[in-house]
């Protein structure tokens, strides 16, 4: 792999990628939150996945 790093070596991650990843994770969490305590794990998973795709 051309981009592989050696053990212990840090690789710079672009700030825009980190920001986008945070936004996707937050969107999934917001949608899953709506289903907490309702015993609907499958619907929670679907809602989170759909939010990540948007």
N, C-alpha and C positions, 0 to 999 in steps of 0.2 A: 504494500500500500504506500503510495507516494506521500500521503498526509499523515501517516502513522507517526506517533512520537515514541521516544524511548521511555522506559519506565521512569517515573518521577519528573519528567519534562513537561512543562506547561505549554498548552497551545492557546493562542489568542482566539477568543470568540468575538465575532463582530457584535458591537453594541445593538445594532438594529435586530439581529437575530435574537438576542436576549430579550429585548423589548417585545418582539413578536411572540416569543415563547411564553412570556409572562401574560400577555393579553389572551392567548389561547387557553392557558391554564385557568385564568380568572373567569373567562366565559364559561368554561366547563364546570367550574366550581359553583358559579351562580345558578346555573340550570339544575345541577344535582342537588343543591341546597333546598330547592322547592319540594323535593321528594323525601326529605329526611323525616323519619318517624312514621311514614305511611306504609311501610312494608312492601314497597314497590321497587325493589332494587333494579329489576330489568328496565323499567321505565326511566329510572334515574340514569342508568348507563346510556340508554338511547338518547335521552335529552342532552347529556354531557357530550356525547360523541357528535351529535348534530351541531351543537354550539361550537365545537372545535372545527368543524368543517366550514362554518360560515365565514 
